[in-house]
Amino acid sequence: MGNCFLPPNSRVQNAHSSQQPSVPSKATSKSSLSSVPSTLTCSTASTLTVPSCSEGSYVALPTPRTEGEILSSSNLKAFTFSELKSASRNFRPDSLLGEGGFGGVFKGWIDEHTFAASRPGSGMVVAIKKLKPDGFQGHKEWLTEVQYLGQLRHPNLVKLIGYCSDGDHRLLVYEYMPKGSLENHLFKRSAQPLSWAIRMKIAVGAAKGFTFLHDGESQVIYRDVKTSNILLDSEFNAKLSDFGLAKAGPTGDNTHVSTQVMGTHGYAAPEYIATGHLSAKADVYSFGVVLLELLSGRRALDRNKIGIEQNLVDWSRPFLGDKRKLFRIMDSRLEAQYPKKAAHTVAALALSCICADAKLRPKMSEVLATLEPLQDPKEMDKSTQSDWKKDAMNPALRSPMRCQPSQRGSIGGSPLAYFE
């Protein structure tokens, strides 16, 4: 998985629900980057149905309730700890791909047919996530990943190959994603800048994954949309990873599910933070933040910046609807090499995704429908680099902007104490 499991951004949590987890868990400790580990709240038994898709089909599987049912119905390989020690060369430091509060991710090799451990350099490369016994993600998130990725299959979801539940050891075995995470490509100083075409390819791939989750007969809400959870294969195809916070969506006439507030600072939707009411529109909001990061090359939250610029949503919002000022927030590493019309389209889409009123945000299927044509050069505006340079040289547009405070922090009495 490349360096896809580096220390995650701070997560937000607040109890808004008295519901208790219905799956067993292990005690976990707090991390300086996080509140208490997430809680998995199971709804009534339902059928998890994969929506029909031109890229594949899905088989309806019953949503399990107990840990034993989840593990037995997961369609995954059950590894022993000894097998994974051998596959990763005993979790040697030079096999470490990344590390976070949950533990480490190690590069390993297994036989592509039998899944038995193989010699380094032979067989299939995998990423092995080894959970710390006291890691903040905890046993419940490990089990949630097995529950969802053990049943869901889609080209834009990372493939979970197997798991280990051997004594106190909890591990997960994934397909290896050689390009690592979108986060690294956008923000790591040594990374080669992503072109506009690659950024659009990634956005479309991620949107396909979220549309797949949202449009199923039994909806799945991802709940932790962020650049570090969007992984890239060797051809920059985007795949969603880390389903530890995923949750079944509302059923029947319900518009939301009530749950503990979990997610990542800078990405979580304001109405969800304020009330604990979770809907698919919370994922849409977070995806809008990811679009802003793709446009600007800036992090959702950056404590190194000053004032309003620390929060990407608040800083960028005034520019998104103004075609003459949009260039101000565009990533300088693009060197003005992007279609002007396409940039305007993505900016307008991001603005609609981060709308304060969740009801006015588009569905993920609508987001996907807007993004897909941007991959077709025929649909892109043939704006030249000189157009942007001309705008940048206009003194009126270069004058300092008087930023107005965003209303985002006061929606529904949103307690900003969740944000460190």
Secondary structure as the mmCIF struct_conf table of DSSP 4:
data_model
#
loop_
_struct_conf.conf_type_id
_struct_conf.id
_struct_conf.beg_label_comp_id
_struct_conf.beg_label_asym_id
_struct_conf.beg_label_seq_id
_struct_conf.end_label_comp_id
_struct_conf.end_label_asym_id
_struct_conf.end_label_seq_id
TURN_TY1_P TURN_TY1_P1 GLY A 2 PHE A 5
BEND BEND1 LEU A 6 LEU A 6
HELX_LH_PP_P HELX_LH_PP_P1 PRO A 7 SER A 10
STRN STRN1 ARG A 11 ASN A 14
BEND BEND2 SER A 22 VAL A 23
STRN STRN2 SER A 31 SER A 31
TURN_TY1_P TURN_TY1_P2 SER A 32 LEU A 33
STRN STRN3 SER A 34 SER A 34
BEND BEND3 SER A 35 VAL A 36
HELX_LH_PP_P HELX_LH_PP_P2 PRO A 37 SER A 38
BEND BEND4 THR A 44 THR A 44
STRN STRN4 THR A 47 LEU A 48
HELX_LH_PP_P HELX_LH_PP_P3 VAL A 50 SER A 52
STRN STRN5 CYS A 53 CYS A 53
TURN_TY1_P TURN_TY1_P3 SER A 54 GLU A 55
STRN STRN6 GLY A 56 GLY A 56
STRN STRN7 LEU A 61 PRO A 62
BEND BEND5 THR A 66 THR A 66
HELX_RH_AL_P HELX_RH_AL_P1 GLU A 67 SER A 72
TURN_TY1_P TURN_TY1_P4 SER A 73 SER A 73
BEND BEND6 SER A 74 SER A 74
STRN STRN8 LYS A 77 ALA A 78
HELX_RH_AL_P HELX_RH_AL_P2 PHE A 81 ALA A 87
TURN_TY1_P TURN_TY1_P5 SER A 88 PHE A 91
HELX_RH_3T_P HELX_RH_3T_P1 PRO A 93 SER A 95
STRN STRN9 LEU A 96 GLY A 100
TURN_TY1_P TURN_TY1_P6 GLY A 101 PHE A 102
STRN STRN10 GLY A 103 ILE A 110
TURN_TY1_P TURN_TY1_P7 GLU A 112 THR A 114
STRN STRN11 ALA A 117 ALA A 117
TURN_TY1_P TURN_TY1_P8 PRO A 120 GLY A 121
BEND BEND7 SER A 122 GLY A 123
STRN STRN12 MET A 124 LEU A 131
TURN_TY1_P TURN_TY1_P9 PRO A 133 ASP A 134
BEND BEND8 PHE A 136 GLN A 137
HELX_RH_AL_P HELX_RH_AL_P3 GLY A 138 LEU A 149
TURN_TY1_P TURN_TY1_P10 GLY A 150 GLN A 151
TURN_TY1_P TURN_TY1_P11 PRO A 155 ASN A 156
STRN STRN13 LEU A 157 LEU A 157
HELX_LH_PP_P HELX_LH_PP_P4 VAL A 158 LYS A 159
STRN STRN14 LEU A 160 ASP A 166
TURN_TY1_P TURN_TY1_P12 GLY A 167 ASP A 168
STRN STRN15 HIS A 169 GLU A 175
TURN_TY1_P TURN_TY1_P13 PRO A 178 LYS A 179
STRN STRN16 SER A 181 SER A 181
HELX_RH_AL_P HELX_RH_AL_P4 LEU A 182 PHE A 187
TURN_TY1_P TURN_TY1_P14 ARG A 189 SER A 190
BEND BEND9 ALA A 191 ALA A 191
HELX_LH_PP_P HELX_LH_PP_P5 GLN A 192 SER A 195
HELX_RH_AL_P HELX_RH_AL_P5 TRP A 196 HIS A 214
TURN_TY1_P TURN_TY1_P15 ASP A 215 ASP A 215
BEND BEND10 GLY A 216 SER A 218
STRN STRN17 VAL A 220 ILE A 221
HELX_RH_3T_P HELX_RH_3T_P2 THR A 227 ASN A 229
STRN STRN18 ILE A 230 LEU A 232
TURN_TY1_P TURN_TY1_P16 SER A 234 GLU A 235
STRN STRN19 ALA A 238 LEU A 240
TURN_TY1_P TURN_TY1_P17 GLY A 244 LEU A 245
STRN STRN20 LYS A 247 ALA A 248
TURN_TY1_P TURN_TY1_P18 GLY A 252 ASP A 253
STRN STRN21 VAL A 257 SER A 258
STRN STRN22 VAL A 261 THR A 264
TURN_TY1_P TURN_TY1_P19 HIS A 265 TYR A 267
BEND BEND11 ALA A 268 ALA A 268
HELX_RH_AL_P HELX_RH_AL_P6 PRO A 270 THR A 275
STRN STRN23 HIS A 277 LEU A 278
HELX_RH_AL_P HELX_RH_AL_P7 ALA A 280 SER A 296
BEND BEND12 ALA A 300 ALA A 300
STRN STRN24 LEU A 301 LEU A 301
TURN_TY1_P TURN_TY1_P20 ARG A 303 ASN A 304
BEND BEND13 LYS A 305 LYS A 305
HELX_RH_3T_P HELX_RH_3T_P3 GLY A 307 GLN A 310
STRN STRN25 ASN A 311 ASN A 311
HELX_RH_AL_P HELX_RH_AL_P8 LEU A 312 LEU A 320
TURN_TY1_P TURN_TY1_P21 GLY A 321 GLY A 321
TURN_TY1_P TURN_TY1_P22 LYS A 323 LYS A 325
HELX_RH_3T_P HELX_RH_3T_P4 LEU A 326 ILE A 329
BEND BEND14 MET A 330 MET A 330
HELX_RH_3T_P HELX_RH_3T_P5 SER A 332 LEU A 334
TURN_TY1_P TURN_TY1_P23 GLU A 335 ALA A 336
BEND BEND15 TYR A 338 TYR A 338
HELX_RH_AL_P HELX_RH_AL_P9 LYS A 340 CYS A 353
TURN_TY1_P TURN_TY1_P24 ILE A 354 ILE A 354
BEND BEND16 ALA A 356 ASP A 357
HELX_RH_3T_P HELX_RH_3T_P6 ALA A 358 LEU A 360
BEND BEND17 ARG A 361 ARG A 361
HELX_LH_PP_P HELX_LH_PP_P6 PRO A 362 LYS A 363
HELX_RH_AL_P HELX_RH_AL_P10 MET A 364 LEU A 371
HELX_RH_3T_P HELX_RH_3T_P7 GLU A 372 GLN A 375
BEND BEND18 ASP A 376 ASP A 376
HELX_RH_3T_P HELX_RH_3T_P8 PRO A 377 GLU A 379
BEND BEND19 MET A 380 MET A 380
HELX_RH_AL_P HELX_RH_AL_P11 GLN A 385 ALA A 392
TURN_TY1_P TURN_TY1_P25 MET A 393 MET A 393
HELX_RH_AL_P HELX_RH_AL_P12 PRO A 395 ARG A 398
BEND BEND20 SER A 399 SER A 399
HELX_LH_PP_P HELX_LH_PP_P7 PRO A 400 MET A 401
HELX_LH_PP_P HELX_LH_PP_P8 CYS A 403 SER A 406
BEND BEND21 GLN A 407 GLN A 407
HELX_RH_3T_P HELX_RH_3T_P9 ARG A 408 GLY A 413
HELX_RH_3T_P HELX_RH_3T_P10 LEU A 416 TYR A 418
#
